[in-house]
């Protein structure tokens, strides 16, 4: 009963802590640069050129889902035609294929950035 409350609460606190650390560190870094007299326009550099972030996310998500689907299919084939247990085959093949999909998506996103 207690674990049912503590797990979501600790997950929420962990995510909040990570986001808080990112933004507070970024703010301190920017304030330190401004105190040294550096122009604030350096924070906006590099935003105009390059591929929009949504395109990279879509490409990576697509390859992740394709890899997961292929992993499920391969795990089904392996468990059907061999005597291996389902409990070990499904997660391992799905994670392997999802990782391959993410690696392929990374390479495709890098190629998008070259164009």
C-alpha positions in Angstrom: 0.0 0.0 0.0 2.8 2.4 1.0 4.8 1.5 -2.1 1.8 2.4 -4.3 2.1 6.0 -3.0 5.8 6.4 -2.7 6.8 5.2 -6.2 4.7 7.8 -8.1 5.6 10.5 -5.6 9.3 9.8 -5.8 9.2 9.6 -9.6 7.5 13.0 -9.8 10.1 14.4 -7.3 12.9 13.0 -9.3 11.7 14.5 -12.6 11.0 17.9 -10.8 14.5 17.8 -9.3 16.2 17.2 -12.7 14.3 19.9 -14.4 15.0 22.3 -11.5 18.7 21.6 -11.6 18.9 22.1 -15.4 17.1 25.5 -15.3 18.8 26.8 -12.2 22.3 25.8 -13.5 21.5 27.4 -16.9 20.3 30.6 -15.1 23.5 30.8 -12.9 25.7 30.3 -16.0 24.0 33.0 -17.9 24.2 35.4 -15.0 27.9 34.8 -14.6 28.5 35.5 -18.3 26.5 38.7 -18.1 28.4 39.8 -15.0 31.6 39.4 -17.0 30.3 41.7 -19.6 29.6 39.1 -22.3 26.9 40.2 -24.7 23.6 38.3 -24.1 23.2 37.6 -27.9 25.4 34.5 -27.5 22.4 32.7 -26.0 20.6 33.1 -29.3 23.4 31.9 -31.6 22.9 28.7 -33.6 19.1 28.7 -33.3 18.5 29.9 -36.9 20.5 27.3 -38.7 20.1 23.5 -38.6 17.2 21.2 -38.6 14.2 21.9 -36.3 14.1 19.8 -33.2 10.7 18.4 -34.0 12.0 16.8 -37.2 14.8 15.1 -35.3 12.3 13.9 -32.6 10.0 12.5 -35.3 12.8 10.6 -37.1 14.1 9.1 -33.8 10.6 8.2 -32.6 9.8 6.6 -35.9 13.0 4.5 -35.9 12.4 3.6 -32.2 8.8 2.3 -33.0 10.0 0.5 -36.1 12.8 -1.2 -34.1 10.3 -2.1 -31.3 7.9 -3.6 -33.9 10.6 -5.6 -35.6 11.8 -6.7 -32.2 8.3 -8.0 -31.2 8.0 -9.8 -34.5 11.5 -11.4 -34.2 10.8 -12.5 -30.6 7.5 -14.1 -31.7 9.3 -16.0 -34.5 12.1 -17.1 -32.1 9.7 -18.3 -29.4 7.5 -20.0 -32.0 10.3 -22.0 -33.7 12.6 -22.6 -30.8 12.2 -23.9 -27.3 13.4 -20.7 -25.6 11.2 -19.1 -22.8 9.1 -16.1 -23.6 10.1 -14.3 -20.4 13.7 -13.8 -21.6 13.4 -13.6 -25.3 10.8 -10.8 -25.6 12.4 -8.1 -23.5 15.9 -8.8 -24.8 15.0 -8.8 -28.5 12.8 -5.8 -28.1 15.5 -3.7 -26.4 18.2 -4.8 -28.8 16.0 -3.9 -31.8 14.9 -0.6 -30.2 18.6 0.3 -29.6 19.4 -0.5 -33.2 16.5 1.7 -34.2 17.7 4.6 -32.1 21.2 4.2 -33.5 19.8 4.3 -37.0 17.6 7.3 -36.1 20.7 9.1 -34.8 22.5 8.5 -38.0 19.5 9.6 -40.1 19.2 12.8 -38.0 22.9 13.5 -38.4 22.4 13.1 -42.2 19.4 15.6 -42.0 21.7 18.1 -40.3 24.2 17.9 -43.2 21.6 18.9 -45.7 
